[in-house]
Amino acid sequence: MIRKIIQIDEEKCNGCGACAKACHEGAIGMVDGKAKLLRDDYCDGLGDCLPTCPTGAISFVEREAAAYDEAAVLAAKGKVASLSGGCPGAQAKTMERQQENANPARVESQLRQWPVQIKLAPMQAPWFHGADLLVAADCTAYAYANFHQDFIKGHVTLIGCPKLDAIDYSMKLFRILENNDIRSVTMVRMEVPCCGGIEYAVKKAVQDCGKQIPCNVVVISTDGKVISDSRS
């Protein structure tokens, strides 16, 4: 298949090994003092290694490559569940929420699962089955006061900022849509231009997965108002 994958310029590589440490999947190793992509199917194409390289030796290319094989990566690590980079805070879990708030004066979280960062989310999980998926730009929950009740409630939530992460989320989101029974996707972004990247990634993933999944976009202003909502 043709897909996005890293390439390493050995001439620029100084052998520091930072990229190998940053690669959670074990796709990069040090060979004769130089970083090397060991297996195409271990590279998820998300580029966690790129910002760690001090010499700019790593870049993305699109070429014929084996599909990312998460099962093989986990098997190589001897894991039965993905901890997404080994961070205990990224361990997958589900939260049960009460339907009725016993204390009406207290605002309850509506988050149903963890992790929420797109980069850390597993590509398959029980909570994705039959889910209405919310993909939100990081800033939206801070700008819009009633975000939990109006958007997170009843949804599985993923958040991210492609400007800060400096990656294209479309492949990760594509895999989530491809591997799970997602009923709908709601994308919430800020009005600022840099949020266009996450909207593009969501729409591309929905289009590329080949499934008829309803996709709506909500735009929030910097002063916390809904200025556009394709759901209505």
Secondary structure per residue as TSV (DSSP state, phi and psi in degrees):
chain	resnum	aa	ss	phi	psi
A	1	M	-	360.0	151.8
A	2	I	E	-90.1	122.2
A	3	R	E	-151.7	168.3
A	4	K	E	-78.7	133.1
A	5	I	E	-152.5	158.1
A	6	I	E	-78.6	155.9
A	7	Q	E	-133.5	148.6
A	8	I	E	-119.1	124.0
A	9	D	-	-86.1	105.1
A	10	E	T	-64.6	-25.4
A	11	E	T	-66.7	-35.8
A	12	K	T	-85.0	-22.6
A	13	C	-	-65.3	129.0
A	14	N	-	-101.2	5.2
A	15	G	-	75.2	20.6
A	16	C	-	-70.4	-25.9
A	17	G	-	82.1	4.6
A	18	A	H	-62.2	-37.4
A	19	C	H	-67.6	-38.4
A	20	A	H	-63.9	-37.4
A	21	K	H	-70.4	-34.4
A	22	A	H	-77.5	-20.3
A	23	C	-	-79.0	103.1
A	24	H	T	-67.4	-21.4
A	25	E	T	-90.4	-8.9
A	26	G	S	75.8	23.2
A	27	A	-	-77.7	-22.8
A	28	I	E	-109.4	135.6
A	29	G	E	-136.6	167.6
A	30	M	E	-99.4	121.2
A	31	V	E	-125.9	118.5
A	32	D	T	53.3	40.0
A	33	G	T	79.6	7.9
A	34	K	E	-127.3	146.7
A	35	A	E	-72.0	140.7
A	36	K	E	-142.3	137.8
A	37	L	E	-75.4	109.8
A	38	L	-	-78.4	-40.5
A	39	R	-	-144.5	127.8
A	40	D	G	-60.1	-40.6
A	41	D	G	-74.7	-4.6
A	42	Y	G	-94.1	-11.7
A	43	C	-	-89.6	117.7
A	44	D	-	-84.1	-5.7
A	45	G	S	74.5	14.1
A	46	L	S	-92.1	-19.4
A	47	G	-	78.8	31.4
A	48	D	T	-59.4	-24.9
A	49	C	T	-76.1	-25.7
A	50	L	G	-57.3	-51.9
A	51	P	G	-70.0	-12.7
A	52	T	G	-84.9	-16.0
A	53	C	-	-77.7	118.9
A	54	P	T	-77.1	-13.4
A	55	T	T	-110.3	-0.1
A	56	G	-	69.7	30.9
A	57	A	-	-80.8	-11.9
A	58	I	E	-109.9	135.8
A	59	S	E	-146.2	171.0
A	60	F	E	-95.3	143.8
A	61	V	E	-134.7	161.3
A	62	E	E	-111.0	119.7
A	63	R	E	-153.4	173.2
A	64	E	E	-66.2	122.9
A	65	A	-	-154.3	151.9
A	66	A	-	-63.3	146.5
A	67	A	-	-64.7	149.3
A	68	Y	-	-60.9	129.9
A	69	D	-	-115.3	90.0
A	70	E	H	-62.5	-36.7
A	71	A	H	-61.6	-41.1
A	72	A	H	-66.0	-38.4
A	73	V	H	-63.1	-47.0
A	74	L	H	-64.9	-39.2
A	75	A	H	-63.4	-39.6
A	76	A	H	-65.7	-29.8
A	77	K	H	-85.9	-9.1
A	78	G	T	72.5	31.0
A	79	K	-	-108.6	151.8
A	80	V	S	-105.0	-13.4
A	81	A	S	-141.7	143.6
A	82	S	-	-76.5	128.1
A	83	L	-	-105.3	11.2
A	84	S	T	47.3	72.5
A	85	G	T	91.7	4.8
A	86	G	T	84.0	0.1
A	87	C	-	-77.9	120.9
A	88	P	G	-57.2	-30.1
A	89	G	G	-70.3	-9.2
A	90	A	G	-98.5	4.2
A	91	Q	-	-64.5	130.9
A	92	A	-	-69.1	136.5
A	93	K	E	-156.9	159.0
A	94	T	E	-113.8	139.6
A	95	M	-	-109.6	129.2
A	96	E	-	-86.2	133.6
A	97	R	-	-115.2	135.5
A	98	Q	-	-69.1	141.0
A	99	Q	S	-70.8	-34.0
A	100	E	S	-114.2	137.9
A	101	N	-	-85.0	117.0
A	102	A	S	-67.1	-25.9
A	103	N	-	-122.2	95.7
A	104	P	T	-58.7	-23.2
A	105	A	T	-78.0	-13.2
A	106	R	S	-103.3	130.2
A	107	V	-	-86.6	121.7
A	108	E	-	-97.2	146.3
A	109	S	-	-66.2	143.0
A	110	Q	-	-108.3	7.8
A	111	L	-	-67.2	132.5
A	112	R	-	-107.0	-14.4
A	113	Q	E	-151.7	163.2
A	114	W	E	-141.1	140.1
A	115	P	-	-81.9	169.7
A	116	V	-	-113.0	-21.0
A	117	Q	B	-66.5	133.8
A	118	I	T	-55.3	-42.3
A	119	K	T	-62.1	-31.5
A	120	L	T	-95.7	-16.2
A	121	A	S	-65.5	140.0
A	122	P	-	-68.9	156.5
A	123	M	S	-81.1	-18.8
A	124	Q	S	-137.6	137.6
A	125	A	-	-160.7	150.6
A	126	P	G	-57.3	-34.5
A	127	W	G	-69.1	-16.6
A	128	F	G	-75.7	-19.0
A	129	H	T	-65.9	117.8
A	130	G	T	68.1	21.5
A	131	A	E	-87.6	151.3
A	132	D	E	-92.8	117.2
A	133	L	E	-94.9	131.7
A	134	L	E	-108.5	122.9
A	135	V	E	-115.1	117.5
A	136	A	E	-126.5	141.4
A	137	A	E	-68.6	142.6
A	138	D	T	-48.3	-45.1
A	139	C	T	-71.1	-18.4
A	140	T	H	-62.0	-38.3
A	141	A	H	-69.3	-22.7
A	142	Y	H	-84.8	-33.9
A	143	A	H	-78.8	-37.4
A	144	Y	S	-101.5	115.2
A	145	A	T	-63.0	-38.8
A	146	N	T	-101.0	39.1
A	147	F	H	-62.6	-41.3
A	148	H	I	-63.1	-47.7
A	149	Q	I	-71.7	-39.0
A	150	D	I	-87.0	-22.8
A	151	F	I	-127.6	-49.0
A	152	I	I	-71.1	-37.6
A	153	K	T	-53.8	125.8
A	154	G	T	80.7	5.1
A	155	H	S	-121.9	154.9
A	156	V	E	-88.2	129.6
A	157	T	E	-111.6	132.7
A	158	L	E	-128.4	138.4
A	159	I	E	-129.2	158.7
A	160	G	E	-177.8	170.8
A	161	C	-	-143.1	103.1
A	162	P	H	-64.0	-23.2
A	163	K	H	-69.4	-42.9
A	164	L	H	-77.2	-38.7
A	165	D	H	-78.8	-19.4
A	166	A	T	56.8	40.4
A	167	I	S	-138.7	165.2
A	168	D	-	-98.4	116.2
A	169	Y	T	-77.0	-6.0
A	170	S	H	-60.2	-38.0
A	171	M	H	-67.8	-43.3
A	172	K	H	-62.9	-44.9
A	173	L	H	-65.9	-37.4
A	174	F	H	-57.9	-45.5
A	175	R	H	-64.1	-38.7
A	176	I	H	-64.5	-44.0
A	177	L	H	-68.2	-37.4
A	178	E	H	-68.2	-38.1
A	179	N	H	-93.9	-3.4
A	180	N	S	-136.4	161.1
A	181	D	-	-91.9	80.7
A	182	I	E	-88.9	128.6
A	183	R	E	-81.8	-39.1
A	184	S	E	-156.4	161.4
A	185	V	E	-129.4	127.9
A	186	T	E	-115.3	126.0
A	187	M	E	-109.6	122.0
A	188	V	E	-114.7	123.8
A	189	R	E	-133.9	165.0
A	190	M	E	-84.4	164.4
A	191	E	S	-73.2	-14.3
A	192	V	S	-68.0	146.9
A	193	P	G	-58.7	-33.4
A	194	C	G	-65.9	-16.3
A	195	C	G	-76.3	-8.1
A	196	G	H	-61.1	-27.1
A	197	G	H	-65.0	-40.7
A	198	I	H	-74.9	-34.1
A	199	E	H	-64.0	-43.5
A	200	Y	H	-59.3	-44.2
A	201	A	H	-62.3	-41.7
A	202	V	H	-65.4	-48.9
A	203	K	H	-63.8	-38.3
A	204	K	H	-66.7	-41.9
A	205	A	H	-63.3	-42.5
A	206	V	H	-64.1	-42.9
A	207	Q	H	-66.4	-44.8
A	208	D	H	-72.2	-25.0
A	209	C	H	-72.0	-17.4
A	210	G	-	76.6	9.2
A	211	K	S	-102.6	152.5
A	212	Q	-	-85.4	80.3
A	213	I	-	-108.9	118.6
A	214	P	-	-59.2	135.1
A	215	C	E	-132.6	122.7
A	216	N	E	-121.7	150.1
A	217	V	E	-122.3	130.8
A	218	V	E	-117.2	132.5
A	219	V	E	-113.8	128.5
A	220	I	E	-107.7	137.1
A	221	S	-	-80.9	163.7
A	222	T	T	-68.0	-16.3
A	223	D	T	-98.4	15.1
A	224	G	S	87.2	23.4
A	225	K	-	-111.2	150.2
A	226	V	E	-79.7	117.0
A	227	I	E	-106.9	-10.1
A	228	S	E	-159.1	133.4
A	229	D	E	-149.0	106.3
A	230	S	T	-75.8	-5.2
A	231	R	T	-72.3	-25.7
A	232	S	-	-95.2	360.0
